[in-house]
Amino acid sequence: MQPFLGAKSDIQIDLNQVRIDILHGIRECNDRGLIQTSKWLAELNYALKDHKISYADSPHTFDDGILGDDKEAYRLAKSYFDCQEYDRAAHFIENCTSPKCVFLHKYSQYMSSEKKRLDNATDNGTENTECTQVLLDLLSFFKANRNNLDGYLLYLEGVVLKKLDLRSQAVTVLQSAVAAAPTLWAAWIELAGLANEYEALDSLQLPKHWMMYFFAAHAFVELKLSEQALEAYMTLTNAGFEKSTYVTAQMAIAHHDRRDVDSSLALFRDLYQSDPYRLDNWDVYSHLLYLKEKRMELANLAQKAVSIDKYRVETCCVIGNYYSLRGEHQKAVIYFQRALSLDPQYLTAWILMGHEFIELQNSNASIQCYRQAIDVNRNDYRAWNGLGQAYEILGLNGYCIYYYSRAAQLKPDDSRMLVSLGEAYEKMDKIPNALKCYYKAHSTGDIEGMALFKLAKLYEKSNMPNSAAAAYTAACQDPANAGSKEMPAAQRYLAQYYLRFSLLDHASHYAYKCLDHESTREAAKNILKTISEKRLAASTSQGNNLPEDLPEAIKNVSTSMTQDTPKASFSSPNVNPDNFSTPMLTRRSSKFKM
């Protein structure tokens, strides 16, 4: 794949050519029944309505490419297709030879098999083997007509190959599809779902077309590479797509993935004001309101969604989140199940329903939900993390380690999975592994502010007081931990630690801080009493020299206790913790080329 966007770079897109391509793509997709791609292109075209089209030559009369003998059968079949009478549409267009007619015939067969499969799964909970045979027959047709496939038929072949789990072949075919029909957004979406790592994106051979920028930005969102996604969409905004509701929604999702709830919520609220009947991505919007505990706003959003379309999966998800916020988890499960009856491939509902079963203390049901989510998308870290949590409740720490490891691989910059993985290692007495997990969680950016405290406690438990003191000191000096519930215990430990080395000023510094907390007040009074006795006894002895056995890291911290000091950092548990050093902490910055 050609290099995408450098850091904060700009791209030059000919918006006049974009509009010409979009209008052509809308006609082609409408004629073939690809309504979702047609809608996406139409929304993009509306965002560019202020850019008037100027043709280099006089615009040609549109030719639909349908032979005269096929026109009447095509019109009849297309009307049946639009009414979701897929078998009927396929029957009347079976003998037509025009490219659009051939596509509509094969697409009708595919849509019919999918509809029957979903209906059968909803009614009986089992798959229909006849549907698999339809896919195999379609695949045989594509192989027999290899040299006569246009971009749209190649797209359909890629979808069939993906359904049959022939992923590598699907990638090859979909690359040919987007090269032959660049405005076919559905093919780009399928391709992004198959490229499950950023290295795989770089290896794709894609056309030099403006659609490639939208594809790359979408792929970044799918891979949870939020920073890269935001850069990509900001670049597209600067290139002229600032009024696109799709771009705004994708930026909101990227902010959500990087846990910037306020920025994401602001974008969704702006989107709601400009397009109040747009149900797309309202599941994410409702989740943000759930996180912020905006009960009234979430209730209003649910009522609005029901008034628009009560049988959309997004509507069911919004209502499910509302009941979950109210603590009515059983009702939430019912609405997530309703969403899945409408679309069994709806990943968000599987994951959220798994969360609800965790709340209902039904670990077995939650495990089934998370496994279904993994079947839909193996690259979503939330499902793997959910499995780890479910098995942790069951006390199966060996399974926890596997699932948390998979989640951490998919989301390497999220400390929560690393902390959970460290806890699982700690429960299995694999102390070195637990230390590495906590240290890495801190170095990658501790989201919940727990990694340093857990690291210090583990050092303390392992009889490594110098390392524990260094970790506690780093935690206490981090302003983000000021209100942490772990802070009183950390300050008490440091007060006792310094008292042991007769560093009375520093011991009293932490002891006085302990007086502010009910849980450590009595211990602080005892420490201060001991300090007073030591000062009285040492009033006629030598001056304030640091003990020789004090670790170097603590000496460095001790000399600047009363001054503003930068956040302390400490060595990796791979080195001997008793020979402590304080290297400057540089957090890993993962940049992905594209």
Secondary structure, 3 states (H helix, E strand, C coil): CCCCCCCCCCCCCCHHHHHHHHHHHHHHHHHHCCHHHHHHHHHHHHHCCCCCCCCCCCCCCCCCCCCHHHHHHHHHHHHHHHCCCHHHHHHHCCCCCCHHHHHHHHHHHHHHHHHHHHHHHHHHCCCCHHHHHHHHHHHHHHHHCHHHCCHHHHHHHHHHHHHCCCHHHHHHHHHHHHHHCCCCHHHHHHHHHHCCCHHHHHHCCCCCCCHHHHHHHHHHHHCCCHHHHHHHHHHHHHHHHCCCHHHHHHHHHHHHHCCCHHHHHHHHHHHHHHCCCCCCCHHHHHHHHHHCCCHHHHHHHHHHHHHHCCCCHHHHHHHHHHHHHCCCHHHHHHHHHHHHHHCCCCHHHHHHHHHHHHHCCCHHHHHHHHHHHHHHCCCCHHHHHHHHHHHHHCCCHHHHHHHHHHHHHHCCCCHHHHHHHHHHHHHCCCHHHHHHHHHHHHHCCCCCCCHHHHHHHHHHHCCCHHHHHHHHHHHHCCHHHCCCCCHHHHHHHHHHHHHHCCCHHHHHHHHHHHCCCHHHHHHHHHHHHHHHHHHHHCCCCCCCCCCCCCCHHHHHHHCCCCCCCCCCCCCCCCCCCCCCCCCCCCCCCCCCCC
